[in-house]
């Protein structure tokens, strides 16, 4: 009996058990398994699109920062399959800002949360984006919040190949041998004991249990690659209602015995200009969301070219930004490979 057959059978039994539990417990499990799961599992086993990764971005009242994330991703990241944006806005002015973003990046698949009760539909939008009922058979996923800027080249194919070769839990672009401080905890976070790997030793591998600060934080929504088969187990057994609660719940389930991979030089930085949620997270407080929106609607954008090659000491770092003119004629991009998805095509009930 082949290992391929044993894996497929065991995973199918797991999915059936989860479905039965869901039916028996009603709302205890917040989500249903997607109809596309069989296609997804087959694609994973057969290696289809295994050199690409879907990207799911979370954004709230930050069209300026979202534009910068997508523009820097377009500049530096190779191998994005589908781009999903789960977003919410408090008023029509923010919507006008988001309209500018999505005109520039028309291939983004949009999942807009309701203004009345965004907590109730967030998990549904996330589940839809990760497992894409419209047919993504890509076995890898990245989550990202909108205040990240990509600063160095990223090759998704070489990263997913390394994950398979070294049986790594994830690939962490926010870490590198240059990141020795934890902004969130305001403490040193030295590079842990590990090994240089890769064809030119351009990657570093370590165990989470050997790290401190960000080096000991396996599950985050800060532009890291994970396997969808691992994310599936979390999403189908967890309750979350925002990006912060998703990460917090996921972090509590971390397997500290697993290994992580990163480039020797970190490839992105999270610039905490401001807060849009009630939170105790450290931030610069440099601009209010309203101030950034006004600047954006005046025709300006963050100069991400100026940050190319930036060497940060922490995954989150205070950085002084410059704003430049955003030309209305900026060419549309091919970032992502799908058209916008009508929200009405999907509901929680459609997964039953």
DOMARDREN-933158 format. One record per residue: x, y, z of N, C-alpha, C in turn. Coordinates in steps of 0.05 Angstrom, whole numbers, plus 5000, padded with zeros to 4 digits. Layout:
N
XYZXYZXYZ/...
//
This chain:
352
501749765000500050005000501850255000/501450444981503150674978502550885000/504651035006504351255025502351465015/502351504988500451684975497651604982/497051344980494251244985493551275014/495551215032494951235061494351525069/496051715058495651995064492852095054/492252015030489652105018487351995034/487451745042485351615057485051745085/487351785099487251905125486152185125/486952335105486052615104483052625097/482152445080479252435074477652365098/478652175115477252105139477052345158/479252495160479352735177477252935168/477052985142475053175132472253075138/471652825135469052715141468352755170/470352695188469852725216469253015224/470753195212470253485217467453565208/466653455185463953525175461753415193/462153175204460253055222460053215247/462453285258462453455283461053715279/461553835255460254095249457254065249/456253855237453253815236452153765264/453753615280452753545307452853775326/454853945323455254155343454054425334/452954435310451754685300453754905298/453355115314455055355312457655345327/458255115341460655095356463055125338/462955005314465055055294463955265275/465355495273464255715258464155695228/465655495217465855485188465355205178/464655185152464154925139466454875120/466854625114468954555094468054625066/469854735050469054835024468654615003/466754654984466354454964468854394947/470654584947473054554930475354404944/474854294967476954164982478253924968/476553764953477653534939479553624917/478753834903480553954882483054044895/482854184918485154284931487154064940/486053854952487753634962489053494939/487553444917488753314894490953484882/490553744882492553924871495053914888/494653904914497053894932498653644927/497253414924498653164921499953144894/498753264874499853234847501953454841/502153654858504153854855503354084837/500754114830499854334813500254594828/501354794815501755054825503355064852/504954854857506354844882508655044884/509255174862511255384861510055664863/507455684869506155934872504755954899/503756184906502556234932500256434929/497956384941495856574942496456774965/495657024961496157234980493457354989/492957355016490557465028491357695045/490457935037491158185051488758285067/489258385092487258505109487658805110/485458955106485759245106483259375119/483659575135481459725148482160025148/480760175133481060465132483960555125/485260395109488060455102488660425072/487260565055487760535026490660625019/491760825033494460915027496460685032/496260555055498160345062497660095044/495160035038494659805021495859844994/495660084983496860154957499860094958/501160184980504060144982504759844984/503259694999503759405001503559274974/501359334960501059204934503059294913/503759544914505759644895508559524901/509259504926511859384933511859084928/509558954931509358664925509758634895/508558794879508858784850511758824842/513158994856515959054850517858824857/517358694879519358514890518658214892/516058144891515257874896514457734870/515757504865515157334842513757084851/511457024839510156774845507556794859/506357034860503657064871501656954851/499956774861497956654843495456824843/493856824865491456984867491757184890/490857424885490957634906488057684916/487657654942485157704955485457934974/483558114976483558334995480958325011/481258265037478958275056479158545069/477158715064477358995074474759105084/475059315100472659455110473259755112/471159905111471360195112469160315128/469660545140467660665158465860865144/466660955120464961145106465661155076/464161315061464561325032467161455024/468361625041470961735034473161525033/473061345052474961125051474460945027/471860905021471160754997472360874972/472361144971473461284948476461224946/477761214969480661144969481160864959/479460684969479760404961479160364931/477360524920476760514892479260584875/480860774885483360844871485260604871/485460474895487260244897486460024878/483859964878482959734862482859784832/482760044825483060114796485960064788/487860114805490660074799491359774799/490059624816490559334819487959184814/487059174788484359064782484058764785/486258624787486058334790485658244818/485558424837484958354865482158244867/481858024881479157914887478258044913/475958184912475158354935473158214953/473558244979471758134999471158365018/469058515014468458745030466658665054/467558735078465958685102463758885105/461758805120459558995124460359205145/459159445142459659655162458159605187/455759475185454059445207455159245228/456159015218457158805236459458665224/461758795221464058665207465158425222/464758405248465758175263464357915254/461857945245460257705239461057575213/462157735194462657615167465657585161/467457665180470257655175471257375169/470457185186471456905183470556785157/468056845149467056745124468656845100/469357105101470957225079473757095079/474957055102477656935103477556645092/475556495100475456225091475056205061/473356385051472956395022475556465007/477056655018479456745005481656525005/481956395028484056185030483455945012/480955855011480355614996478855674971/478355924964477556024938475655834923/473155864929471055694917471155714886/472255924876472355964847474555794833/476255664849477955464836480955494839/481955634859484855634862485855364873/487655244859488754984868491655024878/492255264887494855324898495055224927/497155074934497254954961498455124982/499355364975500655544995499155804998/499455925022497956165028499756365043/499456625038500656835055498457015064/498457085090496757295100498457545103/497257785100498758025104496858245114/497858415132496458655140497458885123/495959095122496359305101498659495107/499959485130502059675136504859545132/504959335116507459205108508459325081/511059355079512259435053514459235047/514359115023516458925014518859095005/521259005014523659165009525859024993/525658754991527658604977526358384960/527858284940526658084922525857824937/523557724928522457474939521757284916/522757044917522156834897520556614910/517956624906516156434919516956144913/517656084888518355814880520655694896/522755854900525055744916524355724945/522455884955521755874983519955624988/518055574971516355344975517955084971/519855084953521554854949523154794974/524155004987525754975011523954875034/521454975035519554875056519154575053/518854475029518454195025521054035031/523254135023525853995027526453965056/526054175072526854175100524554135119/522154075108519854025125519354265144/519454505134519154745150516254815153/515554935176512855015181512055255163/513955435159513355675143515855805134/515456005116517756165106517056455115/518956585129518456835143520057065131/518757225115520157435101520757675119/519457685142519857905161522357865178/523557625176525957565192528357535175/530657585187533257545174535457575195/537857525187540157545206540457835216/539158015202539258305210537158385231/535258205236533058275255533758165283/534758335300535658255326534258405349/531958525342530458685362527558635358/525958615379523058575378521658835385/520658975365519259225369516759195387/515258975382512758935396513158905426/515358765434515858715462517958915473/519159075455521159275463523459135478/524658935465526858785477528558665456/531058595463532858465443531658185435/532158115411531257855401533557745383/535657645395538057555379537357325361/538857305340538457085321539056825336/537156635335537556385349539656205336/540255985350542055785338540555665314/541955635292540655535268542755455247/541855415223543555315201543055475176/545155545162544955665136544355445116/542355485099541455275080541055415053/540355255033539855365006542355334989/541855364963543955314943546455494949/545955744956548155934961548156024990/546955855007546755915036545356185040/543356245023541856495025539456475044/539156245056536956205075537956115102/536256155122536956085150534655915161/535355695176533355525187533855505217/531655515233531855495262529355365273/529555285299527155185313525955415329/523355425328521955645343522555635372/522855405384523355375413526055485421/527855525401530455635407530555945404/528356065397528356355392527056515413/527356775412525956965429524557175412/522457295423521157505409519857405383/520357545361519257475335520257205325/522657125334523756865326522256635339/520656695359519056485373516056525369/515356625345512556695339511856575312/511156315311510856175286508456265269/506256355282503756405268503056695268/503456825246502757115244501657175217/500457415215499357505189501057725177/503757675179505657875169507257775145/505857675125507157615099509057375102/507957165112509456915114508056695098/509556505087508356285071507656055090/505255945087504455705101503155515081/503055265089501555065073498655085079/496955075059494055095064493054855079/494354625076493354385091493754425121/495754585129496154645157494154855166/493755055150491855275157489055165159/488354965142485654855142484954755170/486754615184486054505210485454725230/486854945228486255165246483655305240/483255375215480855525207478255385213/478255115210475754965214475154905243/476954985261476454925289476855175307/476655405296477255655311475055865307/474856035326473056265324474756515324/474356685304475856935302474057135287/474557395291472757595280474257835269/476957825269478558045259481357935254/483058085240485857995236487257945263/486858135282488158105308487257855323/484657795323483657565337484457305322/484657315296485557085280488457015289/490157215289492957165296493257075325/491757205343491957135371491156845376/488956765364487956485367489956285355/490956355331492856185317495456165333/496356385345498856385360498756195384/496356165396496055985419496355695411/496255635386496455355377499155295364/501055465368503655435355505055185364/506355045346507954815351510854915352/511954955376514555075379516854885372/516154635368518154435360518754435330/517154585314517554595285519754785278/520554775252522754945242521555165224/522855395224522255605206524555665187/523855795165525855875145525556175140/527756305134527756575125530156625107/530056845093532456935079534457045099/537057045092539057165111538557465114/537357585094536557865095533457885095/532258005115529358035115528458175090/526058105081525058205055522658405058/521758445082519658655085519858785113/518358995116518259125142515359225147/514459195172511859295180512259565193/511059775181511460045191508860135205/508860125232506360175247505860475249/504960595227504460885227502260965247/500160795249497860865265496360615272/494260645288492460435295489660495284/488260285275485560315266483660155283/484759985301483059835319483859905348/482059835367482759865395484859655402/487259745409489459565413491559695430/493159525443495459625459498059585443/497859525418500259485401501859755400/504459735401506159975397505760085369/505860345366505660465340506860745341/507460855317508761115316506761345322/504261305316502361515319502961765302/504261715279505261925262502962065247/500961915239498662025224496161885234/493962035234491361905238490561775212/488761585213487661475188486461685170/485161885182483862105167485962275152/488262325166490362485153491562345130/492062075133493161925110491261915087/488661885093486661875072486662145057/486762365071486762625058489162655039/491462565048493862575031493562405007/492362165011492061984988490062094968/487862204977485862314959486862564945/488862684956490162924943491962834920/492262574916493862474893496662384900/497162324926499862244933499861954943/502261844944502661564953505261544968/505661324983508161274996510261204975/512661314978514761254960516160994967/515160774956516160504963518860454949/519460594927522060564914524260654933/523760864949525760964967526460754989/524660564994525160365014526360105003/526660094977527959854965530759814976/531359584987533959524998534159615027/532059715039532159805067532859575086/534659615104535559415124534459485151/532559335161531259385186532459205208/532259295233533259135255531058985269/528459035262526158905274524058875253/522458655255520258625235518358865235/517858985258516359235260518359455266/518159675252520059885257518960155250/519560355266518860635260520560725237/519360815215520760905192519461165182/521061365177520061615166519561575136/517061625128516361585100516261845085/516561815059516262045041513861995022/512462205015510162184997510762314970/510062184949510462284922507862284907/507862424884505462444868504662174857/502162114859501061874847499761944821/500861864799499761934773497161774768/495161914760492561784754492861584731/494861624715495261444692497061204698/497661164724499260924731498060674717/499760514705498760284690497560084709/495459954700494259734715496259504716/496059354737497959134742496758864737/498458664734497658394731498058234756/498458384779498858244804496358084811/496757814815494457634818493457554791/491857344790491057234765488057184763/486457354777483557314776482157584777/479657584767478057824768476657844795/475558084800474158124825471757944827/471257854852469157654857466757794870/464457744859461957864870461357734897/461057904917460557804944458157624945/456157684929453657544930453957254921/456157184908456556914899457256724921/457756824945458656654967457356714993/456656515008455656555035456456315051/456156335077456856115095455255875088/452655915081450955695075451855535050/453155675032454055545007456155335012/457455335036459455145042458354895056/455754895062454654665076454254435057/
//
